[in-house]
Amino acid sequence: MARDPYDVLGVAKTASADDIKKAYRKLVKQLHPDLHPGDKKAAERFKDVASAYGIVGDADKRAKFDKGEIDAAGQEKPEQKFYREYADRGGARHYQPGGGFEDLGDLFSDLFGQAQAGGANMRGRNVHYRLDVDFLTAAQGGQQRITLPDGKQLGVTIPEGVTDGQTLRLKGLGHPGRGSGAAGDAMIEIHVKPHPFFERKGDDVASELAITIDEAVLGAKVEAPTISGRVMVTVPKAASSGQTLRLKGKGFRGKRGAQGDQLIRLKIVMPKAIDEELETFMKGWRERHAYNPRAE
């Protein structure tokens, strides 16, 4: 018999959806089979955690569980199923406000006959997984593998431009159904890891590019990284720190197929040591061309 999903996740029945998700992620990190190779108990616990989150991590299922309509395994309770099927078949007509049931024999025949005929066929439950994806794989797409609770490896295709928090549905890869019921699905929640240089802004990519003082003054052609490789960009004359260059089509591919841009923020970086020549030149230049950018 499945344990209470709240107990499995170690949260109160009044816990918020965010608290439930945090508890689930914490347990997944602790119990993932990749961290406990050959440990059957850890694998079983991992499976229990995934199943529990499949109930209380889903708003509709959580509401049904809290109302007692489904059990801890996500299966509809017999009395609920029988009543629903009876009502769906027009069973309510047997009830008369003043006189009770017309025929108890017909009632029980309807209830239990229908349940016996159709109750064995039930769709399998969905299973939920978290998959960490690096920034560039999210941008370009690719293949990654996840370990299922039974230790099997599953290949997952990461679509180009996938977003953080997006859920991928793998049809038929959840829990098997009962009787002729279809299998559930595997629900893969994507979490994109941060990148040291790039940051996603919608379908655009933001980055920073360090330039020298002479490149800022005179302009230059410099190499800059993008999510698809390194390219040459033009730094205009008299460039300032904070100025942004836009590279068209170098961002993420959006849901409608359009490609975002890369936004490169320039940052003037001074040399670590100021030599005498540069200092003498700047003193003379300041005397002849002093200006105050803070007054503009």
Secondary structure, DSSP 8 states (H G I E B T S, - for coil): ----HHHHHT--TT--HHHHHHHHHHHHHHH-GGGSTT-HHHHHHHHHHHHHHHHHTSHHHHHHHHTTSB-TTS-B-HHHHHHHHHHHTTGGGGEETTTEES-HHHHHHHHHHHHHHHTT-B----EEEEEEE-HHHHHH-EEEEEE-TTS-EEEEEE-TT--TT-EEEETT-SS--BTT-----EEEEEEE---SS-EEETTEEEEEEEE-HHHHHH-EEEEEEETTEEEEEEE-TT--TT-EEEETT-S-B-TTS-B--EEEEEEE---SS--HHHHHHHHHHHHHH---GGG-
